[in-house]
């Protein structure tokens, strides 16, 4: 998480993809801090956990898209493209 923030400071991105469970900083904290620093960034949050029990902040305020594990690579690609505004409906 900390390394991702550092990288975003050097090379801004339009989409942040993060797992919710990471060392140093949770994916929730990373997404919230990234949105605080770069309000236009879109987020894709992936997790194997139950999304309904993530704490006090509603998941909709943290991530634009969520992806539950296990998932197919096509699902991830579609969500990243959707977050970037590039997705084409199939």
Secondary structure, 3 states (H helix, E strand, C coil): CHHHHHHHHHCCCCEEEEECCCCCCCHHHHHHHHHHHCCCCEEEEEECCCHHHCCCCCHHHHCCEEEECCCCHHHHHHHHHHHHCCCCCC
